[in-house]
Amino acid sequence: CKKELMERPVAVFFRQISGRFLPADIGRFLSSLFGHFHPTLTPDQMAILFSKPKLSVEQINRLIQQWTADSVLNIDQTGLLSTAKRDRPWIHYDRWYCEDVHGTMQITLSNLIYVDSVNLEPRIQNQIRKLAAFSNPVFYKNQAMNLSNFGQSRYIYLGEDVNGYIAIPRGLMGALLDQLKEFKIPYHIDDQRRIGKPIHVKFNGTLKDNQKHAANEMLSFDNGILSAATAFGKTVVCCDLMAEKRVSTLIILESSSLIIQWEKAINRFLIVDEEIPEYKTKSGRLRKRKSVVGILQGQKDTTNGIIDIAMAGSVFRKKQTFSRLQDYGMIIVDECHHAASETIQRILRESAAKYVYGASATPVREDGLTKINYMLIGPIRFIFSAKERAAEQGIDHIVIPRFTRTVSLRIGNPKINEAYEIIRDSKNRNNQIVSDTKKCIDENRSPAILTKYKEHAHFLYQQLNGYADHTFLLLGDMPAKEKRYAYQNINEVPADDTMLLIATGKLVGEGFDCPRLDTLIMATPVAGKSVVEQYAGRLNRDCPGKQNVMVYDYIDSHIPVFDRMYGKRLRAYKHIGYHIYQNDSKLGKKNHGFIFDMDSYQETYFQDLINANKEIVISSPELSSRKISKLIQTLKPLQENGVSIIILTWKTNYGIMENNEARMYLLDELRSSGFDLRLVDGLTEHFSIIDKEILWYGSINFLGKEDAEDNVMRVINPEAAEELLESALK
């Protein structure tokens, strides 16, 4: 009947087909549901079906509860869970509940953290999963730019469910235990990590005080990251960790240029009292290895399971991990900001080594995936910043801003690759770089020119080769043998001879070691604190006779994308302890060369305005009522004394959120106050020039709204002031 059909549709369906079809027909019908026919199906399938026990409503609900507990986002898709236990999506659960664990939480620590979910309620299961999840920065970046998010998840989840266990990365062990202890949840840990092979090793060196603090802090944990500036001695500290733990160790690298550096450090700072292992040649003969330090790189495999150095791409290759991976008791990831790469992720998720450490000068990634590093390796245990390193060196760290005249000839803003081509091929800009480099060599400095393009490096090499006693060219596509030969020759240059290094930034940016370098010439612009810190870090190493270090930074102010990049570099320079070079006796020594932020610039800036004698030019794309009122009040006495005041701002309101009517009112207010107001199409520069001599330049809107990340530099540079005025007042 109709009522029965509504209440028991499945029963009615099978009763109908059992009476109308033969068993073989039913078999064919059921098989067709799966797109194929199984000839081995039991003939009387209906009899088997009706012989199976029925499930109660409670059993069904329990199974649904178990199956839907896998949701990381806590979405209840069935509506059948107990309302007392299921998550409420509008409530953020910071508290963990002891009653969600029936008995003791069972935790197994191996290559991952495995939490047995058999006695856990869905709420606490999802809270455990949340530890391994974070927002995907790419998703939200695309969303903000109205770009497609096809194939992009809103969240990045590093956990997985395996046979009733919730598996999360080992770096989350501290966070998990903190929650369990805070809410008094009983737990038991079964440690299944591999201790590796015990080795006889001693440290053959002396640590500095800050290195001792770093080593002690790292040794008090089984995992974690050492964040220390270039030239701190991270490799030496890692050698001390190996000597203290005394277990077989695998050192994972992303850059092959670091292999030699690690080999030298191990041979210098460690005494390994182990018998050199034997190996079989292809012909079957037994030979001894040359060293207890093995290397895995490409087809080269001299690993021995004692202390081995390996390229990440060789440890995990063709979707398979290195056969010895489980033989090590310690993993060290150098330049561990690369741990978020898929290759190193796979290695660290499969290794069950008891100790996992990472070292990097810049552990924070620009792509927002830093949390992956922490989840896989552990949190940062010790920090020694680039600013601390600059202070430790006891010498000046100087940025020399060099404004260029490079402009884009195309209408509108060029795309990023087109913009790079413009500056790469600019004759005047390249002449400026060559001239500055020759000046450095004449002053007996040791400069390194870093560029983004190998063609640019070749061009600069042709222009400068022979000017210094020794000129070296290092490119990423050079054969490994040539690179090793070049590294050796660079460090063997006599102290009395001049030298010049020209290289691509990616090759020299990490792990390159040449202590005598004291000048960095950034031939192509970069953005981001970590990149600037890596590049400037090449100058951090101590060397006899080094009196200061300098960075020549070329500011392409007429190309908007590069102008914005310079604003980011200013923040980075301030963060790592650099100051702007200038010859200024007006402000006193304490303010010499400062890079100002939005909170610190105003006092000095307005003092410069008040001291103006002839002319003030202010370029500010954006306008605000508060700042204009203050400017008018401050500059009125100067106007009465004949000081010319020129204001440059946008001709058209490019600000999407600004009110056009309000902007027109502010423009009228500037005109009525006697200022020389000039409206410029597509204005992007933020600067103030006082008496054609004092230049304030950066990302701060002097007449508009400020941002917390804005910075500005103050220099006395008549040439730069003249160049900016010439371009802006055309």
Secondary structure, DSSP 4 states (H G I P E B T S, - for coil): -HHHHHH-HHHHHHHHHHHHS-HHHHHHHHHHHTTS--TTS-S-HHHHHHHSPPPPHHHHHHHHHHHHTT-TT---SSS-S-TTTS--TTS------GGGBSS-EEEEESSSEEEE-TTB-HHHHHHHHHHTEEE-HHHHHHHHTT---TT--SEEE--EEETTEEEE-GGGHHHHHHHHHHTT--EEEEE--B---B--EEE-S---HHHHHHHHHHHTSSEEEEEE-TTS-HHHHHHHHHHHH-B-EEEEES-THHHHHHHHHHHHHEEE--PPPEEE-TTS-EEE-S-SEEEEETTEE---SSEEEEEHHHHEETTEE-TTGGG-SEEEEETGGGGGSHHHHHHHHH--BSEEEEEES--S-TTS-HHHHHHHH--EEEEE-HHHHHHHHTSEEEEEEEE------SSSPPPHHHHHHHHHT-HHHHHHHHHHHHHHHHTT--EEEEES-HHHHHHHHHHHTTTSSEEEEE-TTS-HHHHHHHHHHHTTS-TTS-EEEEEEHHHHTTT---TT--EEEE-S---SHHHHHHHHGGG-S--TT--EEEEEEEE-TTSHHHHHHHHHHHHHHHHTT-EE-----SS-GGGTTPEEETTTSHHHHHHHHHT-SSEEEEE-SS--HHHHHHHHHHHHHHHHTT-EEEEEEESS---TTS-HHHHHHHHHHHHHTT-EEEEETT---EEEEETTTEEEEES--TTS---TT-EEEEEE-HHHHHHHHHHHT-
